[in-house]
């Protein structure tokens, strides 16, 4: 792709290429850049605590917060079933 995070185009293009749906998509990441890309694509963002950032979790926009992937399955199921 010619676009990099936080530009949302690489996310939306990937979803389109695989025939996915934005309504059934969530972004899982560990940084402000990941969060910004998700916001730009209007995709819910799950922040994994303890990633590659020095920012505190309350400084990064997120819809959900998980640590060590605990609880991630429940969040994913919520979006798949909506």
Wavefront OBJ file of the C-alpha trace (Angstrom):
o trace
v 0.000 0.000 0.000
v 1.028 3.585 -0.519
v -0.403 4.610 2.845
v 0.871 4.035 6.365
v -0.680 4.394 9.805
v -2.211 6.617 10.989
v -3.740 7.035 7.510
v -6.797 4.800 7.470
v -6.554 3.917 3.767
v -4.427 0.811 4.326
v -7.053 -0.478 6.772
v -10.060 0.266 4.599
v -8.302 -1.051 1.484
v -7.404 -4.305 3.255
v -10.981 -4.756 4.435
v -12.218 -4.148 0.899
v -9.680 -6.562 -0.665
v -10.725 -9.432 1.604
v -14.415 -8.672 1.150
v -14.894 -7.670 4.760
v -17.312 -5.267 6.340
v -16.431 -2.125 8.280
v -19.386 -2.876 10.553
v -17.779 -6.160 11.601
v -14.247 -4.815 11.907
v -12.291 -3.829 14.997
v -8.723 -2.600 15.252
v -6.524 -4.126 17.924
v -3.342 -2.266 18.704
v -0.959 -0.989 21.303
v -0.145 2.583 20.350
v -1.502 6.036 19.611
v -0.715 5.477 15.922
v -2.945 2.391 15.888
v -5.660 4.343 17.674
v -5.452 7.223 15.207
v -5.729 4.860 12.239
v -8.802 3.204 13.731
v -10.412 6.554 14.472
v -9.742 7.783 10.937
v -11.418 4.637 9.559
v -14.269 4.920 12.073
v -13.413 1.448 13.395
v -13.707 0.554 17.103
v -10.284 0.332 18.741
v -9.125 -2.162 21.356
v -6.002 -0.955 23.151
v -3.636 -3.634 24.409
v -2.040 -2.273 27.556
v 1.743 -2.344 27.727
v 2.621 -1.895 24.073
v 5.231 0.101 22.201
v 4.353 3.496 23.590
v 5.393 5.619 26.508
v 1.926 7.172 26.757
v -0.439 6.144 29.507
v -3.611 4.310 28.505
v -5.758 7.289 29.492
v -3.838 9.387 26.938
v -4.744 7.102 24.026
v -8.273 7.023 22.638
v -9.802 3.538 22.821
v -13.197 1.884 22.904
v -11.924 -1.040 24.955
v -8.826 -1.750 27.024
v -7.330 -5.180 27.644
v -4.168 -6.385 29.317
v -2.341 -9.475 28.073
v -5.247 -10.113 25.691
v -7.480 -11.098 28.636
v -11.079 -10.343 27.707
v -10.342 -9.878 24.017
v -12.467 -12.861 22.949
v -15.558 -11.379 24.613
v -15.039 -8.031 22.873
v -14.567 -9.671 19.470
v -17.709 -11.779 19.888
v -19.694 -8.640 20.727
v -18.791 -7.035 17.399
v -19.261 -10.215 15.377
v -22.736 -10.707 16.796
v -23.935 -7.113 16.286
l 1 2 3 4 5 6 7 8 9 10 11 12 13 14 15 16 17 18 19 20 21 22 23 24 25 26 27 28 29 30 31 32 33 34 35 36 37 38 39 40 41 42 43 44 45 46 47 48 49 50 51 52 53 54 55 56 57 58 59 60 61 62 63 64 65 66 67 68 69 70 71 72 73 74 75 76 77 78 79 80 81 82
